[in-house]
Amino acid sequence: MSEVFKEIKPTDISDNVFKLIGDDWMLITAGTPESYNTMTASWGGLGILWGEPVSYIFIRPHRYTYNFVEKNETYSLSFFDEKYRKALQYCGTHSGRDVDKAAATGLTVVGGDCNTVYFNEARLVLLCKKIYFQDINPENFLDPVIGKNYPKKDYHRMYIGKVIKCLIKQA
């Protein structure tokens, strides 16, 4: 763990999770310091499921990060201050197949903690262990408007991860 972070309980997160994910965005990252990928996401959530603090994330199978989340037991969610908005935009519009996103944005990879990587510039990091996945099934849309999110029929896979460590930037 980077010395700029301290561990807190998930219940000590003071952020509004709707703003944190939907407005501020996050980086979903999986892999090792030598081989990882990250992507920007604004869909997902945090809560309690099966008596555990969890995150749930959504990744389309064509995204490069999908392969890393599939291959690894853990992933991280990194949340940043507004001054990193351009870095998040870059990570959401460029593929790790083509560019080194950390090098291009100036983000610093921290690795080894809970067998995944995250970023030193984040203000909040959740390290999660996958405990469930489910592919989105369009037959289950109760509101047909939701299908408009999938004009290419490239439905997300949902992952639920138990939050195994929560890190906050030290003041």
N, C-alpha and C positions, 0 to 999 in steps of 0.2 A: 504494500500500500504506500502511496506517495505520502510524504510527511506533511503535505499541505492539506490533507483531509483528516477528519476525525470520524469515527464510527458513531452513528446514532441509531436509535430504534426507528423502524418505519413509522410508528405512531407519533414520533416527534417531528415528522415533516410538517412544516407550517404552511406550505404553499397550497393554493387552491388548485387541485389537480386538473380541473377543466381548463383553467388558464395555462397551467404548466405544460400540458400536452397539446391542447388545441391551438393556443395562441403563441406560446413561447417555443414550442417544438422540442424535439429530443433527437439524439443520435442513438440508433440501435446498432450495437457492435458485437461481433462474435469472432472468435479465433484466438490466435497467439500473437505475441509481438512480432514474430517473423512472418506470419500469414494470417491476416484478418481483413475484414471489411466493415464499413460503417455506412449507414444511410440515415437520412433525415426522415422523421415521421411526425405526423400530427394526428394520427388515429391511434387509439389505444386506451388503456385505463389502468387504474390501481384500485385495489379493494381487498376484501377478505373472501376467500373461497376455501372450503374444506378446512376451516379453522386456521388458515395460514394467510399471512400478508402476501399478495400476489400482484403481478403485473400481467396485463394481456396486451399482446402486440399483434399486428397484422402485416404480413409480407406477401407480395405477389411472387409466384414462382419464377418469373423471368428476372427478378432483381438479383444482382450478384450476391448481396448479403444473404439471400435465402439459402444458398449453398453452405455458407458458414454457420448459420443458425441450425441448419439440418445436421451438420457434421459434429457440432459441439454440444455438450450438455448444458453449457451456461452461456449467457449473453449479458450485456450491460446496457443500461439506459443512462445517458449522460444529458444533463440539463445545464444550460448556459445563461449568462447575463446577456442582455440585449446587444451589447457591443460585439457579440459573436454571430449576429444574425447573418452577415455575409458568408461566414464560414458554413453555417447551416444551410443556407441557400445553395452554396457550391456543392456540398455533400448530397443534396437532394436532386441536383440537376446533372451530375457527372457520375459516371460509372467507375467503380474501382477496378473494372477490367481494363480500363484505359489510362487511368491516372492514379497517382499516389495522393489521396485526398488530404492526408495529414500534412504532407510536404507542401501541397498547393495552398492550404489554408493556414499553415503555421501552428496547427494543433499538435500537442505533444502526447504520444501514446504512453500510457502506464500499463504495464502488463504483469501477469503472474498471479494477481489476486483472484482467488476463486476460479482459476483456470480460464480467465477471459481478460480482455483489455478494455480500457476506458481512457478518458482524456484529462490531462492535468489541468486544463483551463476550465473544466466544468465546475459549477457551483454545487451541484447535487448529482450523485451517482447511485444507481440501484444495480446491484449485482444479483442476477436471477438464475435459478436452476430450472430448466424446462421440466414441467410435470404433466403437460397435456398439450395436444394439438388437435385441431379440427379444421378441415377444409370447408370454406364457405360453400353452401349448397344453395343455388338460386331457387330451387323448388321450395325452400323454407322462407323466402321473403314474404312477409305478411303485408308489406306495403310495396306495391310494384314500382314506386318511384325510386326505391333503393337500387334497383337494377340499372338505373341510368349511370351509376358509378362504374359500370362494367360494360362499356360499349364493345370491348374486344373479348368479352367473356373470360377475362383473365382474373379469376376469383382469388382472393387472398387465402392464405393459410393463417389461422389464428394459433398463437402459442400462448400458453399460460405458464408463467414462471414464478416459482416461489422466491420471494425476496430473501436472499440469504445474507446480504450485507447492504447497509445503507450508509453512504459516505457523504459528508457535507464539508465544503471548503471552510477551513479555519480562518477566523478573522485576523 
